[in-house]
Amino acid sequence: MSPTKSTNGYESKKLKGDESTKEMAKSYHSLLHHIGEDPNREGLLKTPERAAKAFSFFTKGYQEDLKGDFEFT
């Protein structure tokens, strides 16, 4: 899917499920590397994927449509 410009000026890509998790895990891997950690050491091997899944869980509400769940007066 092609990137789109958001109102804050950043380009965003709408990715689904596993594709999104893989992309976020790559970003977390890079973050670990840039703060001086070795993302390939035993204690951190699964951290990028765990962090990506946690972030997806914490922000899943942004993807939900609540119009049918509430009555507005």
Kinemage of the C-alpha trace (Angstrom):
@kinemage 1
@onewidth
@group {chain A} dominant
@subgroup {mainchain}
@vectorlist {calphas} color= white
{ca met a 1} P 0.000 0.000 0.000
{ca ser a 2} L 1.316 3.466 -0.808
{ca pro a 3} L 2.144 5.995 1.899
{ca thr a 4} L -0.257 8.866 2.553
{ca lys a 5} L 0.436 12.282 4.056
{ca ser a 6} L -1.212 12.786 7.423
{ca thr a 7} L -2.264 16.087 8.965
{ca asn a 8} L 0.957 16.219 11.014
{ca gly a 9} L 3.129 16.022 7.887
{ca tyr a 10} L 4.359 12.472 8.400
{ca glu a 11} L 3.837 9.772 5.827
{ca ser a 12} L 1.872 6.812 7.098
{ca lys a 13} L 1.324 3.353 5.695
{ca lys a 14} L -1.690 1.271 6.618
{ca leu a 15} L -0.317 -2.207 7.215
{ca lys a 16} L -2.287 -5.215 8.370
{ca gly a 17} L -1.526 -7.677 11.161
{ca asp a 18} L 1.706 -9.605 10.717
{ca glu a 19} L 3.105 -7.153 8.168
{ca ser a 20} L 2.665 -4.287 10.622
{ca thr a 21} L 4.184 -6.279 13.486
{ca lys a 22} L 7.223 -7.182 11.372
{ca glu a 23} L 7.796 -3.549 10.372
{ca met a 24} L 7.480 -2.340 13.969
{ca ala a 25} L 9.798 -5.117 15.187
{ca lys a 26} L 12.433 -3.905 12.709
{ca ser a 27} L 12.078 -0.418 14.172
{ca tyr a 28} L 12.452 -1.686 17.748
{ca his a 29} L 15.506 -3.706 16.664
{ca ser a 30} L 16.995 -0.509 15.244
{ca leu a 31} L 16.161 1.447 18.415
{ca leu a 32} L 17.921 -1.133 20.574
{ca his a 33} L 20.968 -0.953 18.319
{ca his a 34} L 21.059 2.864 18.390
{ca ile a 35} L 20.922 3.057 22.185
{ca gly a 36} L 24.000 0.832 22.344
{ca glu a 37} L 22.381 -2.537 23.019
{ca asp a 38} L 23.105 -5.686 21.053
{ca pro a 39} L 19.648 -6.714 19.770
{ca asn a 40} L 21.090 -10.106 18.811
{ca arg a 41} L 22.130 -11.095 22.316
{ca glu a 42} L 20.168 -13.872 23.969
{ca gly a 43} L 18.178 -11.708 26.387
{ca leu a 44} L 16.957 -9.359 23.657
{ca leu a 45} L 16.319 -11.683 20.712
{ca lys a 46} L 12.522 -11.665 21.080
{ca thr a 47} L 12.214 -8.147 22.517
{ca pro a 48} L 11.516 -6.321 19.223
{ca glu a 49} L 8.612 -8.646 18.394
{ca arg a 50} L 7.235 -8.502 21.960
{ca ala a 51} L 7.427 -4.705 21.964
{ca ala a 52} L 5.714 -4.493 18.558
{ca lys a 53} L 2.880 -6.766 19.708
{ca ala a 54} L 2.473 -4.768 22.922
{ca phe a 55} L 2.346 -1.475 21.015
{ca ser a 56} L -0.272 -2.928 18.662
{ca phe a 57} L -2.351 -4.049 21.631
{ca phe a 58} L -2.087 -0.685 23.411
{ca thr a 59} L -3.098 1.262 20.297
{ca lys a 60} L -5.703 -1.090 18.830
{ca gly a 61} L -8.466 1.335 19.776
{ca tyr a 62} L -7.318 3.710 17.039
{ca gln a 63} L -8.407 1.100 14.498
{ca glu a 64} L -11.857 0.509 15.986
{ca asp a 65} L -15.098 2.177 14.969
{ca leu a 66} L -17.270 2.944 17.989
{ca lys a 67} L -20.236 4.403 16.125
{ca gly a 68} L -22.287 1.228 16.465
{ca asp a 69} L -21.340 0.672 20.105
{ca phe a 70} L -22.814 3.859 21.590
{ca glu a 71} L -25.972 5.889 21.316
{ca phe a 72} L -25.314 9.566 20.838
{ca thr a 73} L -28.012 12.094 21.656
